[in-house]
């Protein structure tokens, strides 16, 4: 634990010192990495990667850097080109914007910090270099980002239907009836490499690893988290159903202000004894 904290501090200090430490490298080489009018430069990205990323992700991009044995969850293996936080359908490559956003945002509850202190050009250079680790980027195109329809009002009918879906789809088996990440299947879950993986704890969490908005949560349902036990429900959930699930899940988060939680708490006040528990046979509302 002490070593993990030391790694985190080192990464953060490195990020905030980058403006003074990054060497000049000629820009402009077209690598196919483009975000907000910027074009990534592989050679510049290589230098930046070796300065800031190699310790965890490794020289070969395989997630086997010298710090990797002490990092939980393990660093991403870029050679597989398998990414969880995407705007694209399951089984497809992410967009450059997806990779750029992950670098910018960081991954909460992991040792991957925000790299917002890096310049936008440096971040897109890193995207360009990361894409050199897998041949998939030469033979496949990124998926088309999913369409996120407008969010409907956060009404009690939406929350109750979302609660019913959470029960019927057995989401509670991983995430737990109260969303604490302690369902009966939680201890058995592993990622694509066989490493233990924990379900998200909605009760204690305030941010998701892919963002923090209702749209981000909707996107998880429809894209899935490739390489993890969380599948895509794009073929089984209608958009309205997905929004209902979003609204219910927000009721499980006491540390997040939301209209969904407010309408749920008002409903509970007037329906004491009528709300059936989640995770038992014939559970209803």
C-alpha positions as CSV (number, residue, x, y, z in Angstrom):
1,X,0.0,0.0,0.0
2,X,2.8,2.4,0.9
3,X,4.5,1.6,-2.4
4,X,1.3,2.2,-4.3
5,X,0.9,5.6,-2.7
6,X,4.5,6.4,-3.6
7,X,3.9,5.5,-7.2
8,X,0.8,7.7,-7.3
9,X,2.7,10.7,-5.8
10,X,5.5,10.2,-8.3
11,X,3.1,10.1,-11.2
12,X,1.3,13.3,-10.0
13,X,4.6,15.2,-9.4
14,X,5.8,14.1,-12.8
15,X,2.6,15.4,-14.5
16,X,2.8,18.8,-12.9
17,X,6.4,19.2,-13.8
18,X,5.9,18.3,-17.4
19,X,5.8,21.9,-18.8
20,X,9.3,22.4,-17.7
21,X,10.7,19.0,-18.5
22,X,9.3,18.0,-21.9
23,X,11.9,18.3,-24.6
24,X,11.1,20.0,-27.9
25,X,10.2,17.6,-30.7
26,X,9.2,18.5,-34.2
27,X,5.4,18.2,-34.7
28,X,3.2,17.5,-37.6
29,X,3.8,13.9,-38.6
30,X,0.3,12.4,-39.6
31,X,-0.2,9.2,-37.6
32,X,-3.9,9.0,-38.0
33,X,-4.5,10.2,-34.4
34,X,-6.6,13.4,-34.5
35,X,-8.5,15.3,-31.8
36,X,-9.8,18.8,-31.8
37,X,-7.8,19.8,-34.8
38,X,-4.5,18.4,-33.4
39,X,-2.5,15.6,-35.1
40,X,-0.5,13.2,-33.0
41,X,3.3,12.7,-33.6
42,X,4.5,9.2,-32.9
43,X,8.1,10.2,-32.2
44,X,7.1,12.9,-29.8
45,X,4.7,10.5,-28.2
46,X,7.4,7.9,-27.8
47,X,9.6,10.2,-25.8
48,X,6.6,11.3,-23.7
49,X,5.6,7.7,-23.1
50,X,9.0,6.7,-22.0
51,X,9.1,9.6,-19.6
52,X,5.7,9.3,-18.0
53,X,4.1,5.9,-18.9
54,X,6.7,3.2,-19.3
55,X,7.0,2.5,-15.5
56,X,3.5,0.9,-15.4
57,X,2.7,0.1,-19.0
58,X,6.1,-1.2,-20.0
59,X,8.5,-0.5,-22.8
60,X,6.5,-2.8,-25.1
61,X,3.2,-1.5,-24.0
62,X,2.2,-4.8,-22.6
63,X,1.3,-3.6,-19.1
64,X,4.5,-5.2,-17.6
65,X,6.4,-2.1,-16.5
66,X,8.6,-2.3,-13.4
67,X,5.8,-0.9,-11.2
68,X,3.1,-3.3,-12.6
69,X,3.5,-6.0,-9.9
70,X,2.5,-3.4,-7.3
71,X,-0.4,-1.9,-9.2
72,X,-4.0,-3.0,-8.7
73,X,-5.8,-3.1,-11.0
74,X,-3.0,-4.0,-13.4
75,X,-2.0,-1.5,-16.1
76,X,-3.6,-1.6,-19.5
77,X,-2.0,-4.0,-22.1
78,X,-1.9,-1.8,-25.2
79,X,-0.8,-4.7,-27.4
80,X,-4.3,-6.2,-27.3
81,X,-6.0,-3.0,-28.3
82,X,-8.8,-3.9,-25.9
83,X,-10.2,-0.9,-24.1
84,X,-13.1,-0.6,-21.6
85,X,-13.8,3.1,-21.7
86,X,-15.1,3.7,-25.1
87,X,-18.0,5.4,-27.0
88,X,-18.0,2.7,-29.6
89,X,-19.9,-0.7,-29.6
90,X,-18.5,-3.7,-27.9
91,X,-15.7,-5.5,-29.8
92,X,-14.6,-2.4,-31.7
93,X,-11.7,-0.1,-31.3
94,X,-12.2,3.2,-29.5
95,X,-11.9,6.5,-31.1
96,X,-8.9,8.8,-30.7
97,X,-11.1,11.0,-28.6
98,X,-11.9,8.1,-26.3
99,X,-8.2,7.5,-25.7
100,X,-7.5,11.2,-25.3
101,X,-10.3,11.5,-22.8
102,X,-9.0,8.6,-20.7
103,X,-5.5,10.1,-20.6
104,X,-6.9,13.5,-19.7
105,X,-9.4,12.3,-17.1
106,X,-7.4,9.5,-15.5
107,X,-9.0,6.5,-14.1
108,X,-10.5,7.0,-10.6
109,X,-9.8,4.4,-7.9
110,X,-6.7,3.3,-9.8
111,X,-3.1,4.4,-10.0
112,X,-3.8,6.0,-13.4
113,X,-3.8,9.8,-12.6
114,X,-5.2,12.6,-14.6
115,X,-2.7,13.8,-17.2
116,X,-4.5,17.1,-17.7
117,X,-1.3,19.0,-16.8
118,X,0.2,17.7,-20.1
119,X,-0.5,19.9,-23.1
120,X,-3.3,18.9,-25.5
121,X,-0.6,18.3,-28.1
122,X,1.4,16.0,-25.8
123,X,-1.8,14.0,-25.0
124,X,-2.6,13.4,-28.7
125,X,1.0,12.5,-29.3
126,X,0.6,9.8,-26.6
127,X,-2.5,8.5,-28.3
128,X,-0.5,8.3,-31.6
129,X,2.2,6.3,-29.9
130,X,-0.1,4.0,-28.0
131,X,-1.7,3.0,-31.3
132,X,1.7,1.6,-32.5
133,X,1.6,-1.2,-30.0
134,X,-1.1,-3.3,-31.7
135,X,-1.4,-4.2,-35.4
136,X,-5.2,-3.9,-35.0
137,X,-4.9,-0.1,-35.6
138,X,-3.6,-0.9,-39.1
139,X,-6.2,-3.4,-40.1
140,X,-9.3,-2.1,-38.3
141,X,-11.1,1.2,-38.0
142,X,-12.5,2.5,-34.7
143,X,-16.2,1.8,-34.2
144,X,-18.8,4.4,-34.8
145,X,-19.7,6.1,-31.5
146,X,-23.1,5.1,-30.2
147,X,-26.0,7.5,-30.3
148,X,-27.1,8.7,-26.8
149,X,-30.7,9.8,-27.0
150,X,-31.9,12.8,-24.8
151,X,-32.4,11.8,-21.2
152,X,-36.1,11.6,-20.1
153,X,-37.3,13.2,-16.9
154,X,-36.2,11.6,-13.7
155,X,-39.6,10.5,-12.4
156,X,-40.6,7.9,-9.9
157,X,-42.0,5.6,-12.7
158,X,-38.6,5.6,-14.3
159,X,-36.8,4.8,-11.1
160,X,-39.2,2.0,-10.2
161,X,-38.9,0.4,-13.6
162,X,-35.1,0.7,-13.4
163,X,-35.2,-1.0,-10.0
164,X,-37.3,-3.8,-11.5
165,X,-34.8,-4.2,-14.4
166,X,-31.8,-4.3,-11.9
167,X,-33.5,-7.2,-10.1
168,X,-34.7,-9.1,-13.2
169,X,-31.4,-8.8,-15.0
170,X,-29.7,-9.9,-11.8
171,X,-27.4,-6.9,-11.7
172,X,-27.4,-7.4,-7.9
173,X,-25.5,-10.7,-8.2
174,X,-22.4,-8.6,-8.9
175,X,-23.2,-5.1,-7.6
176,X,-25.2,-6.2,-4.6
177,X,-28.8,-5.4,-3.6
178,X,-27.7,-2.0,-2.3
179,X,-25.1,-1.4,-5.0
180,X,-22.1,-1.9,-2.7
181,X,-20.3,-4.2,-5.1
182,X,-20.8,-7.1,-2.7
183,X,-23.2,-9.4,-4.6
184,X,-22.8,-13.2,-4.3
185,X,-20.9,-13.4,-7.6
186,X,-18.5,-10.5,-6.8
187,X,-15.7,-12.6,-5.4
188,X,-15.6,-14.9,-8.4
189,X,-15.2,-12.2,-11.1
190,X,-12.1,-12.0,-13.2
191,X,-11.0,-9.9,-16.2
192,X,-9.8,-11.2,-19.6
193,X,-6.4,-12.0,-18.1
194,X,-7.8,-13.9,-15.2
195,X,-7.0,-11.2,-12.7
196,X,-9.6,-10.6,-9.9
197,X,-11.9,-7.6,-10.7
198,X,-14.3,-5.9,-8.3
199,X,-17.8,-4.7,-9.4
200,X,-18.4,-1.0,-9.1
201,X,-19.6,0.2,-5.6
202,X,-22.4,2.6,-6.3
203,X,-23.0,3.3,-2.7
204,X,-19.6,4.6,-1.9
205,X,-18.6,5.8,-5.3
206,X,-19.1,9.3,-6.8
207,X,-17.4,8.9,-10.1
208,X,-17.2,6.2,-12.6
209,X,-13.9,5.2,-14.2
210,X,-15.2,6.4,-17.6
211,X,-16.7,9.7,-16.3
212,X,-19.3,11.0,-13.9
213,X,-22.4,12.0,-15.8
214,X,-25.7,10.1,-16.5
215,X,-24.7,10.0,-20.1
216,X,-21.4,8.2,-19.1
217,X,-23.4,5.6,-17.2
218,X,-25.8,5.1,-20.1
219,X,-22.8,4.6,-22.3
220,X,-21.5,1.8,-20.1
221,X,-24.8,-0.2,-20.6
222,X,-24.7,0.2,-24.3
223,X,-21.0,-0.3,-25.0
224,X,-20.0,-2.7,-22.2
225,X,-16.6,-2.8,-20.6
226,X,-14.6,-5.0,-23.0
227,X,-12.1,-7.2,-21.1
228,X,-14.3,-7.3,-18.0
229,X,-17.4,-9.3,-17.0
230,X,-19.6,-6.2,-17.7
231,X,-21.2,-6.9,-21.1
232,X,-23.0,-4.6,-23.5
233,X,-26.8,-4.6,-23.3
234,X,-27.3,-2.8,-26.6
235,X,-29.1,-5.9,-28.0
236,X,-31.4,-6.4,-25.0
237,X,-32.1,-2.9,-23.6
238,X,-34.2,-0.3,-25.2
239,X,-32.9,3.3,-24.8
240,X,-35.8,4.0,-22.3
241,X,-34.9,0.9,-20.3
242,X,-31.2,2.0,-20.1
243,X,-32.2,5.4,-18.9
244,X,-34.5,3.9,-16.3
245,X,-31.6,1.8,-15.0
246,X,-29.4,5.0,-14.9
247,X,-32.1,6.7,-12.8
248,X,-32.4,3.8,-10.4
249,X,-28.6,3.4,-9.9
250,X,-28.5,7.1,-8.9
251,X,-30.8,6.3,-6.0
252,X,-28.0,4.0,-4.6
253,X,-25.5,6.9,-4.4
254,X,-26.1,8.8,-1.1
255,X,-23.0,10.9,-1.9
256,X,-24.2,12.1,-5.3
257,X,-26.9,14.8,-5.6
258,X,-29.5,13.7,-8.1
259,X,-33.2,14.2,-8.8
260,X,-33.6,10.4,-9.1
261,X,-32.5,9.9,-5.5
262,X,-34.8,12.8,-4.3
263,X,-37.9,11.3,-5.9
264,X,-37.0,7.8,-4.6
265,X,-36.6,9.0,-1.0
266,X,-40.0,10.8,-1.2
267,X,-41.6,7.6,-2.5
268,X,-40.0,5.5,0.3
269,X,-41.6,7.8,2.9
270,X,-45.1,7.0,1.7
271,X,-44.6,3.3,0.9
272,X,-43.0,1.9,4.0
273,X,-43.6,-1.9,4.1
274,X,-44.6,-2.0,0.5
275,X,-41.2,-2.1,-1.2
276,X,-40.0,-5.7,-1.8
277,X,-36.3,-6.4,-1.4
278,X,-34.0,-6.9,-4.4
279,X,-32.5,-10.3,-4.9
280,X,-35.2,-12.5,-3.7
281,X,-37.7,-14.6,-5.6
282,X,-40.6,-12.6,-7.2
283,X,-39.0,-9.3,-6.1
284,X,-41.2,-6.5,-7.4
285,X,-40.9,-2.8,-7.0
